[in-house]
């Protein structure tokens, strides 16, 4: 079992940057694949980025590729999402999520979720 707590959201102007963090409880963090997802009002939750258990495999959604960077620190039980060149369409609640061992991009494949953090990008 793992519990996740996101932080770092806020209001930023277009072109700005934010860094989201997700802190995980539990002693087996290094056996969990970690993903970031987002959900805008009236839209379904969508994949943003995922990182494998040791960080060797990373995938991004096409919409954020080249602007966002996912990373993890297994010694500190944290995963981060560095977001640069933010656009108004990045506005959403951002969630971190965890699942065992295998990389996945579909929200339904993740077992554990944080409460979410709001990111608002003004034009």
MOLINWO-V988326 format. One record per pair of residues at least 12 apart in sequence whose ideal C-beta (glycine too) atoms are under 10 Angstrom apart, sorted by the first residue. I is the first residue (numbers start at 1). GAP is how many residues later the second one is. If there is no record, write none. Layout:
BEGIN
I,GAP
I,GAP
END
This chain:
BEGIN
1,24
1,25
1,27
1,97
1,110
1,111
2,22
2,23
2,24
2,25
2,26
2,27
2,29
2,30
2,32
2,75
2,95
2,96
2,97
2,98
2,109
2,110
3,20
3,21
3,22
3,23
3,95
3,109
3,110
3,111
3,112
4,18
4,19
4,20
4,21
4,22
4,25
4,28
4,30
4,73
4,75
4,91
4,92
4,93
4,94
4,108
4,109
4,110
4,111
4,112
5,16
5,17
5,18
5,19
5,20
5,91
5,109
5,110
5,112
6,14
6,15
6,16
6,17
6,30
6,73
6,75
6,87
6,88
6,89
6,90
6,107
6,108
6,109
6,110
6,111
6,112
7,12
7,13
7,14
7,15
7,16
7,107
7,110
8,12
8,13
8,14
8,72
8,73
8,74
8,75
8,86
8,109
8,111
9,12
9,74
9,83
9,84
9,85
9,107
9,108
9,109
9,110
9,111
10,107
10,108
10,109
10,110
10,111
11,80
11,107
11,108
11,109
11,110
11,111
12,71
12,74
12,78
12,79
12,107
12,108
12,109
12,110
13,73
13,75
13,108
13,109
13,110
14,71
14,72
14,73
14,74
14,75
14,76
14,107
14,108
14,109
15,69
15,70
15,71
15,72
15,106
15,108
16,67
16,68
16,69
16,70
16,105
16,106
17,50
17,65
17,66
17,67
17,68
17,69
18,50
18,63
18,64
18,65
18,66
18,68
18,72
18,76
18,99
18,101
18,102
18,103
19,50
19,52
19,61
19,62
19,63
19,64
19,65
20,16
20,18
20,28
20,48
20,50
20,59
20,60
20,61
20,62
20,63
20,74
20,75
20,76
20,94
20,97
20,99
21,52
21,55
21,57
21,58
21,59
21,60
21,61
21,75
21,96
22,12
22,13
22,14
22,50
22,55
22,56
22,57
22,58
22,59
22,72
22,73
22,74
22,75
22,76
22,92
22,95
23,53
23,54
23,55
23,56
23,73
23,91
24,48
24,50
24,52
24,53
24,54
24,55
24,72
24,74
24,88
24,90
25,52
25,87
26,51
26,72
26,86
27,50
28,25
28,49
28,70
28,72
29,24
29,43
29,44
29,45
29,46
29,47
29,48
29,49
29,50
29,69
30,23
30,24
30,25
30,42
30,44
30,45
30,47
31,22
31,23
31,43
31,67
31,69
31,70
32,20
32,21
32,40
32,42
32,45
32,47
32,65
32,66
32,67
32,68
32,69
32,78
32,79
32,80
33,17
33,18
33,19
33,20
33,24
33,39
33,46
33,64
33,65
33,66
33,67
33,68
33,69
33,70
33,71
33,76
33,77
34,15
34,16
34,17
34,18
34,19
34,21
34,36
34,37
34,38
34,40
34,44
34,45
34,46
34,47
34,62
34,63
34,64
34,65
34,69
34,76
34,78
35,12
35,13
35,14
35,15
35,16
35,24
35,35
35,44
35,46
35,60
35,61
35,62
35,63
35,64
35,68
35,69
35,70
35,71
35,72
35,74
35,75
35,78
36,12
36,13
36,14
36,15
36,24
36,25
36,28
36,32
36,34
36,43
36,44
36,45
36,47
36,58
36,59
36,60
36,61
36,78
37,12
37,13
37,24
37,55
37,56
37,57
37,58
37,59
37,60
37,68
37,69
37,70
37,73
37,76
37,77
37,79
38,23
38,25
38,26
38,43
38,52
38,53
38,54
38,55
38,56
38,57
38,78
38,79
38,81
39,53
39,54
39,55
39,56
39,68
39,77
40,49
40,50
40,51
40,52
40,53
40,79
41,50
41,51
41,52
43,49
44,63
45,47
45,48
45,50
45,52
45,61
45,62
45,63
45,65
45,68
45,71
46,15
46,17
46,46
46,59
46,60
46,61
47,12
47,13
47,14
47,16
47,17
47,50
47,57
47,58
47,59
47,60
48,12
48,13
48,15
48,16
48,20
48,22
48,33
48,35
48,42
48,44
48,46
48,47
48,48
48,57
49,12
49,15
49,16
49,19
49,20
49,21
49,22
49,30
49,32
49,34
49,47
49,56
50,20
50,29
50,47
50,49
50,53
50,54
50,55
50,60
51,18
51,19
51,20
51,21
51,28
51,29
51,30
51,52
52,20
52,49
52,50
52,51
53,19
53,21
53,47
53,48
53,49
53,50
54,18
54,20
55,15
55,16
55,17
55,18
55,19
55,24
57,46
58,12
58,13
58,14
58,45
59,44
59,45
59,46
60,45
61,44
63,24
63,26
63,27
64,17
64,19
64,20
64,21
64,22
64,23
64,26
66,18
66,19
67,15
67,16
67,17
67,18
67,19
67,20
67,23
68,13
68,14
68,15
68,16
68,17
68,18
68,22
69,12
69,13
69,14
69,15
70,12
70,26
78,18
79,17
79,18
79,19
80,16
81,13
81,15
81,36
81,38
83,36
83,38
86,33
86,34
86,35
86,36
87,34
87,36
88,32
88,33
88,34
88,35
89,32
89,34
90,29
90,30
90,31
91,27
91,28
91,29
91,30
91,31
91,32
92,24
92,25
92,26
92,27
92,28
92,29
93,22
93,23
93,24
93,25
93,26
93,27
94,20
94,22
94,23
94,24
94,25
95,12
95,15
95,18
95,19
95,20
95,21
95,22
96,14
96,16
96,17
96,18
96,19
96,20
96,21
97,12
97,13
97,14
97,15
97,16
97,17
98,12
98,13
98,14
98,15
98,16
99,12
99,13
100,12
END
